[in-house]
Amino acid sequence: MKFIRGCILSCFLYSATLLGQENLSLEDCIAYGLANHGTITIAKNNTLASDAAVNEVVAGYLPKVSVNGGIDDNIKVQEQVIPAGIFSDQDLRVAFTKQYNTTGSVQLDQVIYDQSLLIGLKAGKYTKTQAALSKKEREEALVYSITSYYYQYGVYKLQLQFLLENKATYESQLQIAALQLEKGVLANVDYNRLQVNYNNILSNIRTASTNLSESMNALKNAMGYSLDKILQLEEVTKVPKEVLLQNELAVHEYDITKRSDYLLDSLNTQLLAIDFERIKYSNLPKLSFYARYGTIGFGDNLNESFSTQQSFSAIGLKLSATLFEGFGKTARAKQAEIKYKNAIEQQHLNSEKYKLEVANATNKLANAKEAITQELENINLAESVFNATNLQYRKGVTSLKYWLDDQLALKESQRNYLQAVVDYYVATIELKKSNGTLSTYYNFLNTDK
């Protein structure tokens, strides 16, 4: 479990220093979440519970010692009848006990053979593995969640940067347009067109600001970070950092055994096979050994029942077996067998689904990365065209229509680029998830700090 060791050992180091950092990276956020989120605490508790469950199964084959004791007050002593002709010509009524009797005993029981317990011991080792895999799955789900919200925040931040740049451009142009309108060289309708576009940008900024705030809260929640505390993140760059990295992880050859959900499916299938075996052999004889030691006393009063106690002891073997239970075992075994066969079939279906997820995510990532490059070139071209048109408009050699058209083209290229960034982030995290390499991705972020 390299992922668990690598992550958890570094989590506590990270969480101790995060609050002192000015800007947190994605790997910092993941480390904080792995160290502080409640779902990890639950996973650890489940691991401890699985250890206890295994110990409970093992206890079935360990010796058991029990102590018993009692005091009886026979208010009306029961009498037995000895028929006439044995000791007397008439029936004799005899009491074989006294009013008080006291008993005390200690007994040791040791199972010698119980097939159901042996099968339970076999299942025990799978239970511990199951808990460890469930913990790893929770950690990977947390990595996925934090990464998704971190990327979402970055996209909204980049969108807000574009909008603020456009807002500044319109504010500058509105100042010039107001002077032109005052001198009578600009029609009122043209000024209104500028104002409408400016107002639309203000509306977009309000929406983007709301989205930015909500995505920050979602990220804090995913990390297990207090909503009341300020969380400072790394500055957002126009081009995603992962695209710029020369040593970015290549798409690994698909290995289904890296997926926690597949391993859990496989483990559950094995447990169903063990359950079928347990039911199938549940009627086999059970053999156990016992040793008992005790004392018993009788008396007409309570003190006498204690003072007259005598000891007794016994050792022996107990053999028990169910010969017939109305075909109940056969029905249970059939159900368990069907569940096992269905689990095998479902695992095969899931394997094909996982392959499809990897293929789709790989294709989307390649397309998204290409789209980022193309849209980045387009946004640079649109900025260049708009800057030229803006200069021409200020010199009075072009019309407001061309200025508005080129500004609209710039905003459209910005939207297309943002969508390409979103697609890239989504494809990246989906590929890591479907390929079972979220742990590798987290380690990669750490090594590239």
C-alpha positions as CSV (number, residue, x, y, z in Angstrom):
1,M,0.0,0.0,0.0
2,K,2.6,2.5,-1.1
3,F,0.0,5.2,-1.6
4,I,-1.3,5.0,2.0
5,R,2.2,5.0,3.5
6,G,3.4,7.9,1.3
7,C,0.3,10.0,1.8
8,I,-0.3,9.5,5.5
9,L,3.3,10.0,6.6
10,S,3.4,13.3,4.8
11,C,-0.1,14.4,5.8
12,F,0.7,15.3,9.4
13,L,3.8,17.2,8.3
14,Y,1.7,19.2,5.8
15,S,-1.2,19.8,8.2
16,A,1.1,21.2,10.8
17,T,2.5,23.9,8.4
18,L,-0.5,24.6,6.1
19,L,-1.9,27.4,8.2
20,G,1.4,29.2,8.1
21,Q,1.6,29.1,4.3
22,E,0.5,32.1,2.3
23,N,-0.7,30.2,-0.8
24,L,-1.6,26.5,-0.8
25,S,-1.0,24.3,-3.8
26,L,-3.2,21.4,-4.9
27,E,-0.9,18.9,-3.1
28,D,-1.1,21.0,0.1
29,C,-4.9,20.9,0.0
30,I,-4.9,17.1,-0.6
31,A,-2.5,16.5,2.2
32,Y,-4.6,18.6,4.6
33,G,-7.7,16.7,3.6
34,L,-6.1,13.3,4.1
35,A,-4.9,14.4,7.6
36,N,-8.1,16.1,8.8
37,H,-11.2,15.0,6.9
38,G,-13.7,13.0,9.0
39,T,-14.1,10.4,6.3
40,I,-10.5,9.3,6.9
41,T,-11.1,9.0,10.6
42,I,-14.1,6.8,9.8
43,A,-11.9,4.6,7.6
44,K,-9.3,4.3,10.3
45,N,-12.0,3.3,12.8
46,N,-13.4,0.7,10.3
47,T,-9.9,-0.8,10.1
48,L,-9.8,-1.1,13.8
49,A,-13.2,-2.7,13.8
50,S,-12.1,-5.2,11.2
51,D,-9.1,-6.2,13.4
52,A,-11.6,-6.8,16.3
53,A,-13.8,-8.8,14.0
54,V,-10.9,-11.1,13.1
55,N,-10.0,-11.5,16.7
56,E,-13.6,-12.5,17.4
57,V,-13.4,-15.3,14.8
58,V,-10.1,-16.5,16.2
59,A,-11.7,-16.5,19.7
60,G,-14.0,-19.3,18.5
61,Y,-11.1,-21.7,18.5
62,L,-9.6,-20.6,21.8
63,P,-10.5,-22.2,25.2
64,K,-13.5,-20.9,27.0
65,V,-13.9,-20.9,30.8
66,S,-17.2,-20.5,32.5
67,V,-18.2,-20.3,36.2
68,N,-21.7,-21.3,37.5
69,G,-23.2,-21.2,41.0
70,G,-26.6,-21.3,42.6
71,I,-28.6,-21.5,45.8
72,D,-31.9,-23.3,45.9
73,D,-34.5,-22.9,48.7
74,N,-36.9,-25.8,48.2
75,I,-39.8,-24.3,50.1
76,K,-41.8,-27.5,49.6
77,V,-39.4,-30.4,49.0
78,Q,-40.4,-32.6,46.2
79,E,-41.0,-36.2,47.1
80,Q,-40.5,-39.4,45.1
81,V,-42.6,-42.5,45.4
82,I,-41.1,-46.0,45.9
83,P,-43.7,-48.5,44.9
84,A,-45.0,-51.0,47.5
85,G,-43.2,-54.4,47.6
86,I,-39.7,-53.1,47.2
87,F,-38.9,-51.9,50.8
88,S,-42.4,-52.1,52.3
89,D,-45.9,-53.4,51.8
90,Q,-47.0,-49.9,51.1
91,D,-45.8,-47.1,48.8
92,L,-43.1,-45.1,50.4
93,R,-42.7,-41.3,49.9
94,V,-39.1,-40.2,50.1
95,A,-37.4,-36.8,49.5
96,F,-34.0,-37.1,47.8
97,T,-32.9,-33.6,48.7
98,K,-33.1,-31.1,51.6
99,Q,-34.7,-27.6,51.8
100,Y,-31.4,-25.9,50.9
101,N,-28.8,-26.9,48.3
102,T,-25.8,-24.9,47.0
103,T,-23.7,-25.6,43.9
104,G,-20.6,-24.0,42.3
105,S,-18.6,-25.2,39.3
106,V,-16.0,-24.1,36.8
107,Q,-15.9,-25.5,33.3
108,L,-13.4,-25.4,30.4
109,D,-14.5,-26.0,26.8
110,Q,-12.2,-26.4,23.9
111,V,-13.3,-26.8,20.3
112,I,-11.4,-29.6,18.6
113,Y,-13.1,-29.6,15.2
114,D,-15.7,-27.2,13.7
115,Q,-15.6,-26.7,10.0
116,S,-17.7,-23.5,10.1
117,L,-15.1,-22.0,12.4
118,L,-12.2,-23.0,10.2
119,I,-13.9,-21.4,7.2
120,G,-14.5,-18.3,9.3
121,L,-10.8,-18.1,10.0
122,K,-10.2,-18.2,6.3
123,A,-12.6,-15.3,5.8
124,G,-10.9,-13.3,8.5
125,K,-7.8,-12.5,6.5
126,Y,-10.0,-11.2,3.7
127,T,-11.9,-9.0,6.2
128,K,-8.7,-7.2,7.1
129,T,-7.7,-6.7,3.5
130,Q,-11.2,-5.5,2.7
131,A,-10.9,-2.8,5.4
132,A,-7.5,-1.7,4.1
133,L,-8.9,-1.4,0.5
134,S,-12.0,0.5,1.7
135,K,-9.7,2.9,3.5
136,K,-7.6,3.4,0.3
137,E,-10.8,3.9,-1.7
138,R,-12.0,6.6,0.7
139,E,-8.6,8.3,0.4
140,E,-8.7,8.2,-3.4
141,A,-12.3,9.5,-3.4
142,L,-11.1,12.4,-1.2
143,V,-8.2,13.1,-3.6
144,Y,-10.7,13.1,-6.5
145,S,-13.1,15.5,-4.7
146,I,-10.4,17.9,-3.5
147,T,-8.8,18.0,-7.0
148,S,-12.1,18.6,-8.7
149,Y,-13.0,21.5,-6.5
150,Y,-9.5,23.0,-6.7
151,Y,-9.6,22.9,-10.5
152,Q,-13.2,24.3,-10.4
153,Y,-12.0,27.2,-8.3
154,G,-9.1,27.9,-10.7
155,V,-11.4,28.0,-13.7
156,Y,-13.7,30.5,-12.0
157,K,-10.7,32.6,-10.9
158,L,-9.4,32.7,-14.5
159,Q,-12.9,33.6,-15.8
160,L,-13.1,36.5,-13.3
161,Q,-9.6,37.7,-14.4
162,F,-10.8,37.8,-18.1
163,L,-14.0,39.6,-17.1
164,L,-12.2,42.2,-15.0
165,E,-9.8,42.9,-17.9
166,N,-12.8,43.3,-20.2
167,K,-14.5,45.6,-17.6
168,A,-11.4,47.8,-17.5
169,T,-11.4,48.0,-21.3
170,Y,-15.0,49.1,-21.4
171,E,-14.6,51.6,-18.6
172,S,-11.8,53.3,-20.6
173,Q,-13.8,53.2,-23.8
174,L,-16.9,54.6,-22.0
175,Q,-14.9,57.6,-20.8
176,I,-13.8,58.3,-24.4
177,A,-17.3,57.7,-25.7
178,A,-18.8,60.1,-23.2
179,L,-16.5,62.9,-24.5
180,Q,-17.3,62.0,-28.1
181,L,-21.0,62.1,-27.2
182,E,-20.6,65.5,-25.6
183,K,-18.8,66.9,-28.7
184,G,-21.5,65.4,-31.0
185,V,-19.1,63.0,-32.9
186,L,-20.8,59.9,-31.4
187,A,-24.4,58.9,-31.7
188,N,-26.4,58.3,-28.5
189,V,-27.3,54.8,-29.7
190,D,-23.6,53.9,-30.1
191,Y,-22.9,55.1,-26.5
192,N,-25.9,53.0,-25.3
193,R,-24.4,49.9,-27.1
194,L,-21.2,50.3,-25.1
195,Q,-23.2,50.8,-21.9
196,V,-25.2,47.6,-22.5
197,N,-22.1,45.5,-23.1
198,Y,-20.5,47.0,-20.0
199,N,-23.6,46.2,-17.9
200,N,-23.6,42.6,-19.2
201,I,-20.0,42.3,-18.1
202,L,-20.9,43.6,-14.6
203,S,-23.6,40.9,-14.4
204,N,-21.2,38.3,-15.5
205,I,-18.7,39.4,-12.9
206,R,-21.3,39.1,-10.2
207,T,-22.2,35.6,-11.3
208,A,-18.5,34.6,-11.5
209,S,-17.8,36.0,-8.1
210,T,-20.7,34.0,-6.6
211,N,-19.4,30.8,-8.4
212,L,-15.9,31.5,-7.1
213,S,-17.1,31.9,-3.5
214,E,-19.2,28.7,-3.7
215,S,-16.4,26.7,-5.2
216,M,-14.1,27.9,-2.4
217,N,-16.6,26.7,0.2
218,A,-17.0,23.4,-1.6
219,L,-13.2,23.0,-1.6
220,K,-13.0,23.8,2.2
221,N,-15.7,21.2,2.8
222,A,-13.9,18.6,0.8
223,M,-10.7,19.2,2.7
224,G,-12.4,19.2,6.1
225,Y,-11.3,22.9,6.5
226,S,-13.4,25.3,8.6
227,L,-15.6,27.5,6.4
228,D,-15.0,30.4,8.8
229,K,-11.2,30.4,8.1
230,I,-9.6,32.0,5.1
231,L,-8.0,29.7,2.6
232,Q,-5.3,31.2,0.4
233,L,-4.5,29.3,-2.8
234,E,-1.8,29.5,-5.4
235,E,-2.2,32.2,-8.0
236,V,-4.0,31.0,-11.1
237,T,-2.0,31.0,-14.4
238,K,-3.6,31.4,-17.8
239,V,-2.2,28.1,-18.9
240,P,-2.7,25.1,-16.5
241,K,0.5,24.3,-14.7
242,E,0.2,20.6,-15.6
243,V,0.3,21.5,-19.3
244,L,3.5,23.5,-18.9
245,L,5.3,20.7,-17.0
246,Q,7.9,18.9,-19.1
247,N,7.8,15.8,-16.9
248,E,4.0,15.4,-16.9
249,L,2.9,11.9,-16.3
250,A,2.3,9.9,-19.4
251,V,-0.9,7.9,-19.8
252,H,0.0,4.5,-18.2
253,E,-0.9,1.3,-19.7
254,Y,-4.1,0.2,-18.2
255,D,-3.8,-2.1,-15.3
256,I,-7.2,-3.1,-13.7
257,T,-5.5,-4.3,-10.5
258,K,-4.7,-0.7,-9.6
259,R,-8.3,0.1,-9.2
260,S,-9.5,-0.1,-5.6
261,D,-13.1,-0.8,-6.7
262,Y,-12.1,-3.7,-8.8
263,L,-10.0,-5.2,-6.0
264,L,-12.9,-4.8,-3.6
265,D,-15.2,-6.5,-6.1
266,S,-12.7,-9.3,-6.4
267,L,-12.5,-9.6,-2.6
268,N,-16.3,-9.6,-2.2
269,T,-16.5,-12.4,-4.7
270,Q,-14.0,-14.4,-2.7
271,L,-16.0,-13.8,0.5
272,L,-19.2,-15.0,-1.3
273,A,-17.3,-18.2,-2.3
274,I,-16.3,-18.7,1.4
275,D,-19.9,-18.1,2.5
276,F,-21.1,-20.7,0.1
277,E,-18.5,-23.2,1.4
278,R,-19.5,-22.4,5.0
279,I,-23.2,-23.2,4.3
280,K,-22.3,-26.2,2.3
281,Y,-20.4,-27.9,5.1
282,S,-22.5,-26.5,8.0
283,N,-23.9,-29.9,8.9
284,L,-20.6,-31.6,9.5
285,P,-20.1,-32.9,13.0
286,K,-18.6,-30.6,15.7
287,L,-16.3,-32.0,18.3
288,S,-15.2,-30.4,21.5
289,F,-13.5,-31.2,24.8
290,Y,-14.7,-30.2,28.3
291,A,-13.4,-30.4,31.8
292,R,-15.6,-29.5,34.8
293,Y,-14.9,-29.2,38.5
294,G,-17.5,-28.2,41.2
295,T,-19.0,-28.6,44.6
296,I,-22.5,-29.3,45.9
297,G,-24.0,-29.2,49.4
298,F,-27.4,-29.9,51.0
299,G,-28.9,-28.9,54.4
300,D,-32.0,-28.1,56.4
301,N,-30.7,-24.6,56.7
302,L,-28.5,-22.4,54.5
303,N,-25.4,-22.7,56.7
304,E,-25.5,-26.5,56.6
305,S,-25.8,-26.4,52.8
306,F,-22.4,-24.7,52.7
307,S,-20.7,-26.7,55.4
308,T,-21.6,-30.0,53.9
309,Q,-20.4,-29.3,50.4
310,Q,-18.6,-32.1,48.5
311,S,-16.6,-31.8,45.3
312,F,-17.1,-33.5,41.9
313,S,-15.3,-33.4,38.6
314,A,-15.6,-34.7,35.1
315,I,-13.9,-34.6,31.7
316,G,-15.4,-35.6,28.4
317,L,-15.9,-35.1,24.7
318,K,-19.0,-33.7,23.0
319,L,-20.0,-34.5,19.5
320,S,-23.0,-32.8,17.8
321,A,-24.3,-33.0,14.2
322,T,-27.5,-32.0,12.5
323,L,-28.8,-34.9,10.4
324,F,-31.8,-33.3,8.8
325,E,-33.3,-29.7,8.9
326,G,-36.0,-29.9,6.3
327,F,-33.8,-29.0,3.3
328,G,-33.1,-25.5,4.8
329,K,-29.4,-25.9,4.3
330,T,-29.8,-27.0,0.7
331,A,-31.9,-23.8,0.0
332,R,-29.4,-21.6,1.7
333,A,-26.5,-23.2,-0.2
334,K,-28.3,-22.7,-3.5
335,Q,-28.8,-19.0,-2.8
336,A,-25.2,-18.5,-1.8
337,E,-24.0,-20.3,-4.9
338,I,-26.1,-18.1,-7.1
339,K,-24.8,-14.9,-5.4
340,Y,-21.3,-16.1,-6.0
341,K,-21.9,-16.8,-9.7
342,N,-23.6,-13.4,-10.1
343,A,-20.7,-11.7,-8.5
344,I,-18.3,-13.3,-11.0
345,E,-20.4,-12.2,-13.9
346,Q,-20.8,-8.7,-12.4
347,Q,-17.1,-8.4,-12.0
348,H,-16.6,-9.3,-15.7
349,L,-19.1,-6.6,-16.7
350,N,-17.4,-4.0,-14.5
351,S,-14.0,-4.9,-16.0
352,E,-15.4,-4.0,-19.4
353,K,-16.9,-0.8,-18.1
354,Y,-13.6,0.2,-16.6
355,K,-11.8,-0.4,-19.9
356,L,-14.4,1.9,-21.6
357,E,-13.9,4.6,-19.0
358,V,-10.1,4.6,-19.6
359,A,-10.5,4.7,-23.3
360,N,-12.9,7.6,-23.2
361,A,-10.9,9.5,-20.6
362,T,-7.7,9.0,-22.6
363,N,-9.4,10.3,-25.8
364,K,-10.9,13.3,-24.0
365,L,-7.6,14.2,-22.4
366,A,-5.7,14.2,-25.7
367,N,-8.4,16.3,-27.4
368,A,-8.6,18.7,-24.4
369,K,-4.8,19.2,-24.4
370,E,-4.8,19.9,-28.1
371,A,-7.8,22.3,-27.7
372,I,-6.0,24.3,-25.0
373,T,-3.1,24.9,-27.4
374,Q,-5.4,25.9,-30.2
375,E,-7.6,28.1,-28.1
376,L,-4.6,29.8,-26.5
377,E,-3.3,30.7,-29.9
378,N,-6.7,32.0,-30.8
379,I,-7.1,34.1,-27.7
380,N,-3.7,35.6,-28.3
381,L,-4.7,36.4,-31.9
382,A,-8.0,37.9,-30.8
383,E,-6.2,40.1,-28.3
384,S,-3.8,41.2,-31.0
385,V,-6.7,42.0,-33.4
386,F,-8.6,43.9,-30.7
387,N,-5.6,45.9,-29.6
388,A,-5.0,47.0,-33.2
389,T,-8.7,47.9,-33.7
390,N,-8.8,49.7,-30.3
391,L,-5.8,51.9,-31.4
392,Q,-7.4,52.5,-34.8
393,Y,-10.7,53.5,-33.2
394,R,-8.9,56.0,-30.9
395,K,-7.2,57.5,-33.9
396,G,-10.6,57.7,-35.6
397,V,-9.8,55.5,-38.6
398,T,-12.3,52.8,-37.8
399,S,-15.9,52.6,-36.5
400,L,-17.4,51.6,-33.2
401,K,-19.0,48.6,-34.9
402,Y,-15.6,47.0,-35.7
403,W,-14.5,47.8,-32.1
404,L,-17.5,46.0,-30.7
405,D,-17.2,43.1,-33.1
406,D,-13.5,42.5,-32.2
407,Q,-14.3,42.9,-28.5
408,L,-17.1,40.3,-28.9
409,A,-14.6,38.0,-30.7
410,L,-12.1,38.4,-27.9
411,K,-14.8,37.5,-25.3
412,E,-15.8,34.5,-27.4
413,S,-12.2,33.2,-27.6
414,Q,-11.9,33.6,-23.8
415,R,-15.1,31.5,-23.3
416,N,-13.8,28.9,-25.7
417,Y,-10.4,28.8,-23.9
418,L,-12.1,28.5,-20.5
419,Q,-14.2,25.5,-21.7
420,A,-11.0,23.9,-23.1
421,V,-9.4,24.3,-19.6
422,V,-12.4,22.8,-18.0
423,D,-12.4,19.9,-20.3
424,Y,-8.7,19.4,-19.7
425,Y,-9.1,19.4,-15.9
426,V,-12.1,17.0,-16.0
427,A,-10.4,14.6,-18.4
428,T,-7.2,14.6,-16.3
429,I,-8.9,13.7,-13.1
430,E,-11.2,11.2,-14.8
431,L,-8.3,9.4,-16.4
432,K,-6.5,9.1,-13.1
433,K,-9.6,7.8,-11.5
434,S,-10.5,5.3,-14.2
435,N,-6.9,4.2,-14.5
436,G,-6.5,3.7,-10.8
437,T,-3.6,6.1,-10.6
438,L,-4.9,8.9,-8.3
439,S,-2.2,7.9,-5.9
440,T,0.4,8.2,-8.5
441,Y,-0.9,11.6,-9.5
442,Y,-0.7,12.8,-5.9
443,N,2.8,11.6,-5.6
444,F,3.7,13.2,-8.9
445,L,2.4,16.6,-7.6
446,N,4.6,16.2,-4.5
447,T,7.8,15.4,-6.5
448,D,7.2,18.4,-8.7
449,K,7.0,21.0,-6.0
